[in-house]
Amino acid sequence: MPRYLTLLKIVLALATLNAAYLCWRFILVHEDPSAVGTSLCSFTETIDCDKVLSTPQARAFFFPNATLGFGFLLASLIGLWLTFMMERQYWRPLLKFLQKMLILGAGTTLIFWYLLLNLPVFCVLCPVNHISIYLALILVTLMLKDIQIETDRVDRTRFLRIIGLCAAVFFTVQLIWLGKFSQGGWDWWAVWNL
């Protein structure tokens, strides 16, 4: 197994758990506004994850930023796990794909940083995911240097199935949120007009 694999798994697993917690808090503060200020990261008036999650900036691309992050990180973690269950010739192409997705994710976090840093309150857990994506990108890049030789050609169908499964995980997380949202899990207009 490549160096840094265990560290990469830990980074992605912790970031996924963090994003899951932020998803739960997002839903909770929109279902029950009185819950704002009761999270693990509600320290002061200006350092409060719940207050950040209740702002319009918490939904920069219609879907909550937390569900986008959770879907992305969960798909990355599952993709990594599946990569190393495959034969060795699949490692490099799948890690290259993960690297490209992490570059995309890292670029997206720049938008989230901008939004977060321009709020009057700060969420201490949100940057954990951003930094985790940067760290994961560095680790995947280092792993790719260790796996220089591509031994055999890969079966394109198997390769695309893994990528498709990861995409399905990401979109399933968004659709679950959308289903909850459209079923009146919280007031549609109140969320829409944040």
C-alpha positions in Angstrom: 0.0 0.0 0.0 1.2 3.5 -0.7 2.6 5.8 1.9 0.2 8.3 3.3 -2.9 6.1 2.7 -3.7 5.7 6.4 -3.3 9.4 7.0 -5.5 10.2 3.9 -8.2 7.9 5.2 -8.1 9.6 8.6 -8.3 13.1 7.1 -11.2 12.2 4.8 -13.1 10.3 7.6 -12.7 13.1 10.1 -13.7 15.7 7.6 -16.7 13.6 6.5 -17.9 13.4 10.2 -17.4 17.1 10.6 -19.5 17.8 7.5 -22.2 15.4 8.7 -22.4 17.3 12.0 -22.7 20.6 10.1 -25.5 19.1 7.9 -27.4 18.0 11.0 -26.9 21.5 12.6 -28.1 23.2 9.3 -31.3 21.2 9.3 -31.8 21.6 13.1 -31.4 25.5 13.0 -33.9 25.7 10.1 -36.5 23.4 11.7 -36.1 25.0 15.1 -34.7 28.5 15.1 -34.5 28.4 18.9 -31.7 25.8 18.5 -29.4 28.5 17.3 -26.5 28.9 19.7 -26.8 25.4 21.2 -24.2 23.6 19.1 -20.7 22.4 20.2 -19.2 25.3 18.4 -21.4 28.1 19.8 -18.8 29.8 21.9 -19.7 33.5 21.8 -21.9 36.0 19.9 -19.3 36.2 17.1 -18.0 32.6 17.1 -21.1 30.5 16.5 -21.5 27.8 13.8 -25.3 27.8 14.2 -25.5 31.5 13.4 -23.3 31.0 10.3 -25.5 28.0 9.2 -28.6 30.2 9.5 -27.3 32.9 7.1 -28.0 33.0 3.3 -24.2 32.4 2.8 -24.7 28.9 4.1 -26.5 28.1 0.9 -24.2 29.6 -1.7 -25.3 27.2 -4.5 -29.0 26.6 -3.4 -28.0 23.4 -1.6 -26.6 23.9 1.9 -22.8 24.2 1.7 -22.7 21.6 4.5 -24.5 19.0 2.3 -22.3 19.8 -0.7 -19.2 19.2 1.5 -20.6 16.1 3.1 -21.6 14.6 -0.2 -18.2 15.5 -1.7 -16.2 14.1 1.3 -18.3 11.0 1.6 -17.9 10.3 -2.1 -14.1 10.9 -1.9 -13.8 8.5 1.1 -15.8 5.8 -0.6 -13.8 6.3 -3.8 -10.6 6.0 -1.9 -11.8 2.8 -0.2 -12.9 1.3 -3.5 -9.6 2.3 -5.2 -7.5 0.2 -2.9 -9.9 -2.8 -3.2 -9.2 -2.8 -6.9 -6.1 -4.4 -8.6 -3.0 -2.3 -8.6 -3.3 -1.1 -12.2 -6.4 0.9 -11.1 -4.7 2.8 -8.3 -3.1 5.5 -10.3 -6.0 6.3 -12.7 -8.4 6.4 -9.8 -6.1 8.5 -7.6 -5.6 10.9 -10.6 -9.4 11.3 -10.8 -9.6 11.9 -7.0 -6.8 14.5 -7.3 -8.8 16.3 -10.0 -11.9 16.3 -7.8 -9.9 17.6 -4.9 -8.6 20.4 -7.0 -12.2 21.3 -7.9 -13.1 21.0 -4.2 -10.2 23.2 -3.2 -11.2 25.8 -5.7 -14.8 25.8 -4.4 -13.6 26.3 -0.8 -12.1 29.6 -1.9 -15.7 30.8 -2.5 -16.7 29.4 0.9 -13.8 31.1 2.6 -14.8 34.4 1.0 -18.4 34.0 2.2 -17.4 32.9 5.7 -14.8 35.7 6.2 -17.3 38.4 5.2 -19.9 37.4 7.8 -20.1 39.1 11.2 -19.9 35.7 12.9 -17.4 32.8 12.4 -17.8 29.0 12.3 -14.8 27.2 13.7 -15.9 23.9 12.1 -16.3 25.1 8.5 -12.6 25.7 7.9 -11.8 22.2 9.1 -13.4 20.8 5.9 -11.6 23.3 3.7 -8.2 22.6 5.3 -9.0 18.8 5.1 -9.5 19.1 1.4 -6.2 20.9 0.9 -4.4 18.3 3.1 -6.1 15.4 1.2 -5.0 17.0 -2.1 -1.4 17.1 -0.9 -1.5 13.5 0.3 -3.0 12.2 -3.0 -0.4 14.1 -4.9 2.4 12.5 -2.8 0.8 9.1 -3.2 0.7 9.5 -7.0 4.5 10.1 -6.9 4.9 6.8 -5.1 2.8 5.0 -7.8 4.7 6.0 -10.9 4.4 2.8 -13.0 1.1 2.0 -14.6 1.3 -1.8 -14.9 -1.6 -2.6 -17.2 -4.4 -0.9 -19.0 -7.6 -0.7 -17.0 -11.1 -1.9 -17.9 -12.9 1.4 -18.7 -16.2 0.0 -17.6 -15.0 -0.9 -14.1 -13.2 2.4 -13.9 -16.4 4.3 -14.9 -18.5 2.3 -12.5 -16.4 3.4 -9.5 -16.6 7.1 -10.7 -20.3 6.7 -11.3 -20.8 5.3 -7.8 -19.0 8.2 -6.2 -21.1 10.6 -8.3 -24.2 8.8 -7.2 -23.2 9.1 -3.5 -22.7 12.9 -3.9 -26.0 13.4 -5.8 -27.9 11.1 -3.4 -26.9 13.3 -0.4 -28.2 16.4 -2.3 -31.4 14.6 -3.3 -32.1 13.5 0.3 -31.8 17.1 1.4 -33.9 18.3 -1.5 -36.5 15.6 -0.7 -36.6 16.7 2.9 -36.8 20.3 1.8 -39.6 19.8 -0.6 -41.6 17.7 1.8 -41.9 20.7 4.1 -39.3 19.5 6.6 -39.0 23.2 7.3 -40.8 26.2 5.9 -39.9 26.3 2.1 -40.3 30.1 1.9 -38.4 30.8 5.0 -35.4 28.8 3.8 -35.8 30.1 0.2 -35.8 33.7 1.4 -32.8 33.4 3.8 
